[in-house]
């Protein structure tokens, strides 16, 4: 089996990781393309004795780290003007540790291999990063979900993390109206609202009025992770784990300076 066939099944999820780590589809996908080019040319390798997915993420992490260092040396950080000091408090490797274990479901040992650290260093980084992100990024949240039990689960998790759920909507029209009335700082949206319409359509209409981070929740993430059209930067698969919600919410808010603290 060739290199392209070996890594192809893992690329949609690597794109998800890249976008969450960098904050944009453009930057994340650029690093994924550079990694794939390096592997195909022989400049990079998957590594011996590890699963292809682990080796692929390590190759990506090495490439991204090199690119980040070069960017820091030649241009100011695009988030350097943030008033909350998060860039100094939560370095990118710490956020990577959170995403690799909580969103991408790698073990501590696998994440340590990917990041070229020890498992103890990764575990410490996760605790430090998540504590700072949770403390500094409490927000007002709108949940768009047509399944009441799932909506309640999300609300409970978010409140436990220190956020305030200002509204829950089950249809597109409810979501748009509530967003305009409450002006949330974050939206969690199911993609398929059944007879209530499309969560994607609801979010598109909301974003036409004001700029807020959005996290999509879906039972079929592979249908959106095709690379053939603009994709959501933050995507959670159902069924979700509490730590996945925590990590993804933290990353989404990290790249959107807060305009309003939760009351």
Secondary structure, DSSP 8 states (H G I E B T S, - for coil): --HHHHHHHHHHHHHHHHHHHHSSHHHHHHHHHHHHHHHHHTSS---SSS-HHHHHHHHHHHHHHHHHHHHHHHS--TTTT-TT-HHHHS-HHHHHHHHHHHTS---HHHHHHHHTS-HHHHHHHHHHHHHHHHHH---EEEEE-S-HHHHHHHHHHHHHTT-EEEEEESSHHHHHHHHHHH--SEEEEESB-GGG-BHHHHHHHHHTT---EEEEEES-GGGT-SSSS---S-EEESS--HHHHHHHHHHHHHTS--SS---
